[in-house]
Amino acid sequence: MSGTSVLCQSHLLSLPNSPPQSSELNAKFNEQGWLSLLKRCKSMEEFKQVHAHILKLGLFYDSFCGSNLVASCALSRWGSMEYACSIFSQIEEPGSFEYNTMIRGNVNSMDLEEALLLYVEMLERGIEPDNFTYPFVLKACSLLVALKEGVQIHAHVFKAGLEVDVFVQNGLISMYGKCGAIEHAGVVFEQMDEKSVASWSSIIGAHASVEMWHECLMLLGDMSGEGRHRAEESILVSALSACTHLGSPNLGRCIHGILLRNISELNVVVKTSLIDMYVKCGSLEKGLCVFQNMAHKNRYSYTVMIAGLAIHGRGREAVRVFSDMLEEGLTPDDVVYVGVLSACSHAGLVNEGLQCFNRMQFEHMIKPTIQHYGCMVDLMGRAGMLKEAYDLIKSMPIKPNDVVWRSLLSACKVHHNLEIGEIAAENIFRLNKHNPGDYLVLANMYARAKKWANVARIRTEMAEKHLVQTPGFSLVEANRNVYKFVSQDKSQPICETIYDMIQQMEWQLKFEGYTPDMSQVLLDVDEDEKRQRLKHHSQKLAIAFALIQTSEGSPIRISRNLRMCNDCHTYTKFISVIYEREITVRDRNRFHHFKDGTCSCKDYW
């Protein structure tokens, strides 16, 4: 238990052995209403004054009085758990109410282990937990990710006969979800006789915590299908997260509409979730609209907006939003600076990035982390400052990790610097020998330099280590469905139609001046073979399919798992002007918005 404060000790030392003789004074204080005074307390100083009177008059012996003192101190926004503990320790025979209060207070103040110790003490003293005890004990297990202890408490729930209590069941669902035991959460949910809105919120939140995004949306559909419950804020925020991760802007807009129809005033958390969903689903302008219309913004709102502008290549706007944040008096943290430096990197703003890096250290006194150094290496590397990036890595006060070296290796690939690339690869392999992508980048650099013996050596090493790269693929949305394509794909039912469309596209591209970039095929094969391999990259197949399946003039959205190659980038610019389509492509690093023959990245990515 926490130590008793000096002030509280002085009060307790003066605690009489029996109630005071002055019944008139006691009655007078009762008339004033000590409980009413407790409820009117707005600070610890006011609370201590009331506490002093209660001790002086001997009212502390009244169990009702002691219980309310503990509750006021432990659960009030202005309260102190240390002070509450000192009061609790003086109650001779605390009951379930007092223990529940202390457990809840410790969970609220994130002293989770203390909350569990109080639960154990409660059992040892023979005090029977009730349906107010278990939700907070289970919440402590959730936050500690203590599955073993959570399972034991589930057994206690059965012994106490509370397995059908809806509050306890909700706590169990949330605990199992946050501990990764989603199957157990589902079992508890299915066994519920009556499912409240909180029950649906718990099961949807449980699936969100283990990133089962499709299941989150299916559960939301099931709840809506019942027609008995209106989705509350927490459920819709989980659904927005699902849309964000699945890249479903249409469904995200539907959820936005539901929020506007059901909630009179959206709070900062919900609006920030909306911004995050829109920018990560490619609808940057809608995200900006939500952000600009926010009456009150917090640091997290600015962080999400800056990061969103960064992945869309709008670096100068991100720096401007960062300046607005500082003018509003909000103090930036290390996470905000990661977003700002990333924005400078994506937009090639080298000077601005260097200024922000210095400002972070010397004005805001933030010590650079490995993420900040990674952003700076990426910033310099993208700009072709490979030697400067390498020198920065060598001068880092903390040991560079494989991510930092990988940023340098990627930049070396883009700028064809095999010498520094070999150094970066050597350091990566020393730190992480199990990422096949690193070996392929180096092999491709050797292939471009026509060092085929080195290519063979790298690929042999990959085979010996059983390293297999995940194949590149492109996802495209059409007719409310998502379709997946891989390079040279012939698995689609309308395969022949797609390949015919590719031929038609190639014919029109020639008239517009498009020439395939053969350097993108890093294999020792003839020109015809290289041309055929380029022609049927997954992104090109996805575009052809979308042109066939969607209405004329409608936008096309594609998601890729790997970085876009130079040839696909040039190809998509031409297609956007030939077919008069807006094409949005999200690759591993950022968004590209193609329109009228240009890309939002300005060919810098």
C-alpha positions in Angstrom: 0.0 0.0 0.0 1.1 3.6 -0.6 2.6 5.6 2.3 0.3 7.9 4.2 0.8 11.6 3.5 2.1 13.9 6.2 -1.1 15.9 6.5 -3.2 12.7 6.7 -0.9 11.3 9.4 -1.3 14.4 11.5 -5.1 14.0 11.2 -5.0 10.3 12.0 -2.7 10.9 15.0 -5.4 13.2 16.4 -8.1 10.6 15.9 -9.8 10.1 19.2 -10.3 6.7 20.8 -14.0 7.4 21.0 -16.4 9.8 19.5 -16.2 13.4 21.0 -18.4 14.3 23.9 -19.7 17.4 22.2 -22.9 16.0 20.7 -24.0 19.6 19.9 -21.0 20.2 17.6 -21.5 16.8 16.0 -25.2 17.6 15.3 -24.3 21.0 14.0 -21.8 19.5 11.5 -24.5 16.9 10.5 -26.9 19.7 9.9 -24.5 21.4 7.6 -24.4 18.1 5.7 -20.9 16.7 5.5 -21.9 14.5 2.6 -23.1 17.7 0.7 -19.8 19.3 1.5 -17.9 16.4 0.1 -19.8 16.5 -3.1 -19.0 20.2 -3.4 -15.3 19.7 -3.1 -13.3 20.8 -6.2 -9.8 20.4 -5.0 -7.7 18.4 -2.6 -7.3 21.4 -0.3 -11.1 21.7 0.1 -11.4 17.9 0.6 -8.7 18.0 3.3 -10.6 20.7 5.2 -13.8 18.6 5.2 -11.7 15.5 6.2 -10.2 17.5 9.1 -13.7 18.4 10.4 -14.9 14.8 10.1 -11.8 13.5 12.0 -12.2 16.1 14.7 -15.9 15.3 15.3 -15.3 11.5 15.3 -17.6 10.9 12.3 -14.9 8.9 10.7 -16.2 5.9 12.8 -19.4 5.9 10.7 -18.7 3.3 8.0 -20.9 5.3 5.6 -18.8 8.4 6.2 -15.5 6.5 5.7 -16.7 4.9 2.5 -17.7 8.3 1.0 -14.4 9.8 2.0 -12.5 7.1 0.1 -14.8 7.3 -2.9 -14.5 11.1 -3.1 -10.7 11.1 -2.9 -10.1 8.0 -5.1 -12.6 8.7 -7.9 -12.7 12.5 -8.3 -10.8 14.2 -11.1 -8.9 16.2 -8.5 -8.4 13.3 -6.1 -5.2 11.6 -4.9 -4.8 7.8 -4.7 -2.0 8.2 -2.2 -4.3 10.1 0.1 -7.3 7.8 -0.5 -5.0 4.8 0.4 -4.1 6.5 3.7 -7.9 6.8 4.5 -8.7 3.3 3.4 -6.0 1.8 5.6 -7.7 3.3 8.7 -11.0 1.6 8.0 -11.1 -1.3 10.4 -13.5 -3.5 8.4 -13.6 -2.4 4.8 -16.3 -4.1 2.7 -16.8 -4.8 -1.0 -17.7 -1.2 -1.6 -14.5 0.2 -0.2 -12.4 -2.4 -2.1 -14.2 -1.8 -5.3 -13.6 1.9 -5.0 -9.9 1.4 -4.4 -9.6 -1.1 -7.3 -11.4 1.3 -9.6 -9.3 4.2 -8.5 -6.0 2.4 -9.1 -7.2 1.2 -12.5 -8.2 4.8 -13.4 -4.7 6.0 -12.3 -3.0 3.1 -14.2 -1.6 1.5 -11.0 -2.8 -1.8 -12.4 -0.7 -4.2 -10.3 -1.9 -2.5 -7.1 -5.5 -3.0 -8.3 -4.9 -6.8 -8.7 -3.1 -6.9 -5.3 -6.2 -5.3 -3.7 -8.4 -7.9 -5.4 -6.2 -10.7 -3.9 -6.3 -9.0 -0.5 -10.1 -8.8 -0.8 -10.3 -12.6 -1.3 -7.9 -13.4 1.5 -10.0 -11.4 3.9 -13.1 -13.3 2.9 -14.8 -10.4 1.3 -17.0 -11.6 -1.6 -16.4 -9.7 -4.9 -19.6 -8.6 -6.8 -20.5 -7.5 -10.3 -18.9 -4.1 -9.6 -15.6 -5.7 -8.7 -14.9 -7.8 -11.8 -15.2 -5.2 -14.6 -12.4 -3.2 -13.2 -10.2 -6.2 -12.2 -10.7 -7.5 -15.8 -9.8 -4.1 -17.1 -6.5 -4.2 -15.2 -5.8 -7.6 -16.8 -6.6 -6.1 -20.2 -4.3 -3.2 -19.8 -1.5 -5.4 -18.5 -2.2 -8.0 -21.3 -2.3 -10.5 -18.4 -4.2 -13.4 -20.0 -3.2 -16.0 -17.4 -4.5 -13.9 -14.6 -7.6 -13.0 -16.7 -8.4 -16.7 -17.1 -8.1 -17.3 -13.4 -10.5 -14.4 -12.7 -12.9 -15.8 -15.3 -13.0 -19.0 -13.1 -13.7 -16.8 -10.0 -16.6 -15.3 -11.9 -18.1 -18.7 -12.4 -17.6 -19.6 -8.7 -19.4 -16.3 -7.8 -22.3 -17.1 -10.1 -21.8 -13.9 -12.1 -21.1 -15.5 -15.5 -24.4 -14.2 -16.9 -24.0 -10.6 -15.6 -23.8 -8.3 -18.6 -21.2 -5.9 -17.1 -18.9 -8.8 -16.2 -19.4 -10.4 -19.6 -18.5 -7.2 -21.3 -15.4 -7.0 -19.2 -14.5 -10.6 -20.2 -14.9 -9.9 -23.9 -12.7 -6.8 -23.7 -10.1 -8.6 -21.6 -9.8 -11.6 -24.0 -9.7 -9.3 -27.0 -6.9 -7.1 -25.7 -5.0 -10.2 -24.6 -5.2 -11.6 -28.1 -7.6 -14.5 -27.2 -10.3 -13.5 -29.7 -11.8 -17.0 -29.8 -12.6 -16.8 -26.1 -14.0 -13.3 -26.5 -16.3 -14.7 -29.2 -17.5 -17.6 -27.0 -18.5 -15.2 -24.2 -20.3 -13.0 -26.6 -22.2 -15.8 -28.2 -23.3 -17.1 -24.8 -24.9 -13.8 -23.8 -28.7 -13.9 -23.5 -29.0 -10.2 -23.9 -26.5 -8.1 -25.8 -26.4 -4.4 -24.9 -24.8 -1.7 -27.0 -21.8 -2.0 -24.7 -21.6 -5.7 -25.5 -21.4 -5.0 -29.2 -18.8 -2.3 -28.5 -16.7 -4.7 -26.5 -16.7 -7.5 -29.2 -16.1 -5.0 -32.1 -13.3 -3.4 -30.0 -11.9 -6.8 -29.3 -11.6 -7.6 -33.0 -10.1 -4.2 -33.7 -7.4 -4.8 -31.0 -6.2 -7.8 -32.9 -6.6 -6.1 -36.3 -9.4 -8.3 -37.6 -10.8 -5.4 -39.6 -13.2 -7.3 -41.9 -14.7 -9.0 -38.9 -15.2 -5.5 -37.2 -17.3 -4.4 -40.2 -19.2 -7.7 -40.3 -20.1 -7.4 -36.7 -21.3 -3.8 -37.2 -23.5 -5.1 -40.0 -24.9 -7.8 -37.7 -25.7 -5.3 -34.9 -27.4 -3.0 -37.4 -29.3 -6.0 -38.8 -30.8 -6.7 -35.3 -32.3 -3.2 -35.4 -32.5 -2.9 -31.6 -29.4 -0.9 -31.0 -28.0 2.4 -32.3 -24.3 2.3 -32.9 -22.6 4.5 -30.3 -19.5 6.6 -30.7 -16.9 3.9 -29.6 -18.3 1.4 -32.1 -18.2 3.8 -35.0 -14.6 4.8 -34.1 -13.6 1.1 -34.3 -15.4 0.9 -37.6 -13.6 3.9 -38.9 -10.3 2.2 -37.9 -11.4 -0.8 -39.9 -12.1 1.4 -43.0 -8.7 3.1 -42.5 -6.8 -0.2 -42.5 -8.9 -1.7 -45.3 -8.7 1.4 -47.5 -12.5 1.6 -47.8 -13.4 5.3 -48.3 -17.0 4.6 -49.4 -17.9 2.8 -46.3 -15.9 5.4 -44.2 -18.1 8.1 -45.7 -21.2 6.1 -44.7 -20.0 5.9 -41.1 -19.3 9.6 -41.2 -22.9 10.1 -42.2 -24.2 7.9 -39.4 -22.1 9.9 -36.9 -23.5 13.2 -38.2 -27.1 11.9 -38.0 -26.8 10.4 -34.5 -24.4 12.7 -32.6 -25.1 16.4 -32.3 -21.4 17.4 -31.7 -18.5 15.2 -32.7 -15.6 15.4 -30.2 -11.9 15.8 -31.0 -11.2 12.1 -30.9 -13.9 11.2 -33.4 -13.0 14.0 -35.8 -9.4 13.0 -35.6 -10.4 9.4 -36.5 -12.3 10.8 -39.5 -9.2 12.7 -40.7 -7.1 9.6 -40.3 -9.5 7.5 -42.2 -9.9 9.9 -45.1 -6.2 10.6 -45.6 -5.2 7.0 -45.4 -8.0 6.0 -47.9 -6.7 8.5 -50.4 -9.3 11.3 -49.8 -6.9 13.9 -48.6 -9.2 16.9 -49.5 -12.0 15.4 -47.3 -9.6 14.9 -44.5 -8.4 18.5 -44.8 -12.0 19.7 -44.8 -12.7 17.9 -41.5 -9.5 19.3 -40.0 -10.1 22.9 -41.1 -13.6 22.9 -39.7 -12.6 21.7 -36.3 -13.3 24.3 -33.6 -10.8 22.8 -31.2 -7.7 20.8 -32.2 -5.3 18.9 -30.0 -1.7 17.7 -30.6 -2.9 14.4 -31.9 -5.2 16.1 -34.5 -2.2 18.0 -35.8 0.0 14.9 -35.8 -2.5 12.9 -37.9 -3.0 15.8 -40.4 0.8 16.3 -40.8 1.4 12.6 -41.3 -1.5 12.5 -43.8 0.0 15.4 -45.8 3.3 13.6 -45.7 2.1 10.4 -47.3 0.4 12.4 -50.0 3.6 14.3 -50.8 2.2 17.7 -49.7 5.3 18.6 -47.7 5.1 22.4 -47.8 1.5 22.2 -46.5 2.6 19.8 -43.7 5.3 22.3 -42.6 2.6 25.1 -42.7 0.2 23.1 -40.5 3.1 22.4 -38.1 3.7 26.2 -37.9 0.0 26.7 -37.2 0.2 24.2 -34.4 3.1 26.1 -32.8 1.2 29.4 -33.2 -1.7 27.9 -31.3 0.6 27.3 -28.4 0.7 23.5 -28.6 4.0 22.0 -27.7 5.3 19.4 -30.3 6.5 16.0 -29.2 8.8 13.5 -30.8 5.9 11.9 -32.8 4.9 15.2 -34.4 8.5 15.7 -35.5 8.6 12.3 -37.1 5.6 13.4 -39.2 7.2 16.7 -40.2 10.5 15.2 -41.1 8.8 12.5 -43.1 6.8 15.2 -45.0 10.0 17.0 -45.8 11.5 13.7 -47.0 8.6 12.9 -49.4 8.6 16.4 -50.9 12.4 16.8 -51.2 12.5 19.7 -48.7 16.1 19.2 -47.6 16.7 22.6 -46.1 13.3 22.7 -44.3 14.0 19.2 -42.9 17.4 20.2 -41.6 15.9 23.3 -39.9 13.2 21.2 -38.3 15.8 18.6 -37.1 17.8 21.4 -35.4 14.7 23.2 -34.0 13.6 19.9 -32.5 16.8 19.5 -30.6 17.7 23.1 -29.6 14.4 24.9 -29.3 12.1 22.1 -28.1 14.8 20.1 -26.4 13.7 16.8 -27.9 16.5 14.2 -28.1 16.4 12.6 -31.5 15.3 8.9 -31.6 16.1 6.2 -34.1 13.0 7.2 -36.0 14.2 10.8 -36.4 17.6 9.7 -37.7 15.8 7.3 -40.1 13.8 10.2 -41.5 16.9 12.3 -41.9 18.8 9.5 -43.7 15.7 9.0 -45.9 15.5 12.8 -46.6 19.1 13.0 -47.7 19.1 9.7 -49.5 16.0 10.6 -51.6 17.7 13.9 -52.6 20.8 12.1 -53.8 23.0 13.2 -50.8 24.2 9.6 -50.3 27.6 10.5 -48.8 26.0 13.0 -46.4 23.4 10.4 -45.3 26.2 7.8 -44.8 28.2 10.3 -42.7 25.1 11.1 -40.6 24.7 7.3 -39.8 28.4 7.1 -38.8 28.0 10.1 -36.5 24.8 9.0 -34.8 25.1 8.8 -30.9 22.9 5.7 -31.0 23.5 2.5 -32.8 21.7 2.5 -36.2 19.2 -0.3 -36.7 18.4 -2.2 -39.9 15.6 0.3 -40.8 18.1 3.2 -41.0 20.5 1.2 -43.1 17.6 0.0 -45.3 16.7 3.7 -46.0 20.2 4.2 -47.2 20.2 1.0 -49.3 16.9 2.1 -51.0 18.3 5.5 -51.8 21.4 3.8 -53.3 19.2 1.7 -55.5 17.3 4.8 -56.8 20.5 6.8 -57.5 22.5 3.7 -58.7 25.3 3.9 -56.1 26.5 0.4 -55.8 29.5 1.2 -53.6 27.6 2.7 -50.7 24.8 0.3 -51.3 27.1 -2.7 -50.6 28.1 -1.1 -47.3 24.5 -0.5 -46.4 23.6 -4.1 -47.3 26.5 -5.5 -45.3 25.3 -3.7 -42.2 21.7 -4.8 -42.7 22.7 -8.5 -43.1 24.7 -8.1 -39.8 21.6 -6.9 -38.0 18.9 -8.9 -39.8 19.6 -11.8 -42.1 16.0 -12.9 -42.6 14.4 -10.1 -44.8 14.3 -11.3 -48.4 13.6 -7.8 -49.7 17.1 -6.6 -48.7 18.7 -9.4 -50.7 16.6 -8.7 -53.7 17.4 -4.9 -53.7 21.1 -5.7 -53.7 20.6 -8.4 -56.4 18.8 -5.9 -58.5 21.5 -3.4 -58.1 24.1 -6.0 -59.3 21.8 -6.8 -62.2 21.6 -3.2 -63.3 25.4 -3.1 -63.2 25.3 -6.4 -65.2 27.3 -8.2 -62.5 25.4 -11.5 -63.0 27.8 -13.6 -60.9 27.0 -11.4 -57.9 23.3 -11.8 -58.7 23.6 -15.6 -58.8 25.5 -15.5 -55.5 22.8 -13.5 -53.7 20.0 -15.6 -55.0 21.9 -18.8 -54.0 22.3 -17.4 -50.5 18.5 -16.7 -50.4 17.7 -20.2 -51.5 20.0 -21.7 -48.9 18.3 -19.6 -46.2 14.9 -20.4 -47.5 14.1 -16.7 -48.0 11.1 -16.1 -50.3 9.9 -12.6 -51.1 6.2 -12.0 -50.9 5.1 -11.5 -54.6 4.1 -8.0 -55.6 0.3 -7.5 -56.1 -2.2 -4.8 -56.8 -5.7 -4.4 -55.4 -8.4 -2.5 -57.3 -12.0 -1.8 -56.3 -14.8 -2.2 -58.8 -18.5 -2.9 -58.4 -18.2 -2.8 -54.6 -15.7 -5.6 -54.7 -11.9 -5.7 -54.4 -9.9 -7.7 -56.9 -6.3 -8.8 -56.6 -3.7 -9.1 -59.4 -0.2 -10.3 -59.6 2.4 -9.9 -62.3 1.5 -12.0 -65.5 -1.8 -12.9 -63.8 -4.2 -15.1 -65.8 -6.4 -16.3 -63.0 -9.3 -13.8 -63.6 -12.4 -15.2 -65.4 -12.2 -12.4 -68.0 -8.5 -12.9 -68.4 -8.6 -12.7 -72.3 -10.6 -9.5 -72.2 -8.1 -7.9 -69.8 -5.1 -8.9 -72.0 -7.0 -7.5 -75.1 -7.4 -4.3 -73.2 -3.7 -4.2 -72.4 -3.0 -4.5 -76.2 -5.4 -1.7 -76.9 -3.7 0.5 -74.2 -0.2 -0.3 -75.6 -1.4 0.8 -79.1 -2.7 4.1 -77.8 0.4 4.7 -75.6 2.7 4.5 -78.6 0.9 7.4 -80.3 1.4 9.5 -77.1 5.2 8.9 -77.0 5.4 6.2 -74.3 8.5 4.0 -74.4 8.9 1.0 -72.0 11.7 1.4 -69.5 13.6 -1.9 -70.1 16.0 -1.1 -67.2 13.1 -2.1 -64.8 13.4 -5.8 -65.9 16.5 -6.9 -64.0 16.9 -10.3 -65.6 19.4 -11.6 -68.1 16.8 -12.0 -71.0 16.3 -10.6 -74.5 14.5 -7.4 -75.3 11.2 -9.1 -76.3 11.1 -11.0 -73.1 11.7 -7.8 -71.1 8.9 -6.0 -73.0 6.4 -8.8 -72.3 7.3 -8.9 -68.6 6.9 -5.1 -68.3 3.6 -5.2 -70.2 1.8 -7.4 -67.6 2.9 -5.9 -64.3 0.2 -6.2 -61.7 -0.6 -2.5 -61.6 -1.2 -2.4 -65.4 -3.5 -5.4 -65.2 -5.4 -3.8 -62.4 -5.8 -0.6 -64.5 -7.0 -2.5 -67.5 -9.5 -4.4 -65.4 -10.8 -1.1 -63.9 -11.2 0.5 -67.3 -13.4 -2.4 -68.4 -15.4 -2.8 -65.2 -16.1 0.9 -64.2 -18.0 3.7 -65.8 -16.3 6.1 -68.1 -14.7 9.0 -66.3 -15.0 7.4 -62.8 -11.9 7.4 -60.6 -9.7 4.3 -60.2 -8.2 3.4 -56.8 -5.3 0.9 -56.6 -3.3 -0.4 -53.6 0.1 -2.0 -54.0 2.1 -4.0 -51.4 5.5 -2.9 -53.0 7.0 0.3 -54.2 5.9 1.3 -57.7 8.5 0.9 -60.5 9.5 3.8 -62.7 7.9 2.2 -65.8 4.5 1.7 -64.1 4.7 5.3 -62.8 5.2 6.7 -66.4 2.7 4.3 -67.8 -0.1 5.4 -65.4 0.6 9.1 -66.1 -0.1 8.4 -69.8 -3.2 6.3 -69.1 -4.7 9.1 -66.9 -4.6 11.6 -69.8 -5.6 9.1 -72.6 -8.6 7.7 -70.8 -9.4 10.9 -68.9 -9.4 9.1 -65.5 -8.1 10.1 -62.1 -6.0 7.2 -60.8 -4.9 7.0 -57.2 -2.2 4.4 -56.4 -1.1 3.7 -52.9 2.2 1.9 -52.8 4.3 0.8 -49.8 5.5 4.3 -49.1 2.9 6.9 -50.2 0.0 7.9 -52.3 0.3 8.9 -56.0 -2.6 10.9 -57.6 -2.5 10.7 -61.4 -4.5 13.3 -63.4 -4.1 14.8 -66.9 -0.8 13.1 -67.4 0.9 14.3 -64.2 1.4 12.8 -60.7 1.1 14.5 -57.4 4.6 13.3 -56.4 6.1 15.4 -59.2 8.2 12.4 -60.1 9.9 12.5 -56.7 9.3 9.4 -54.6 
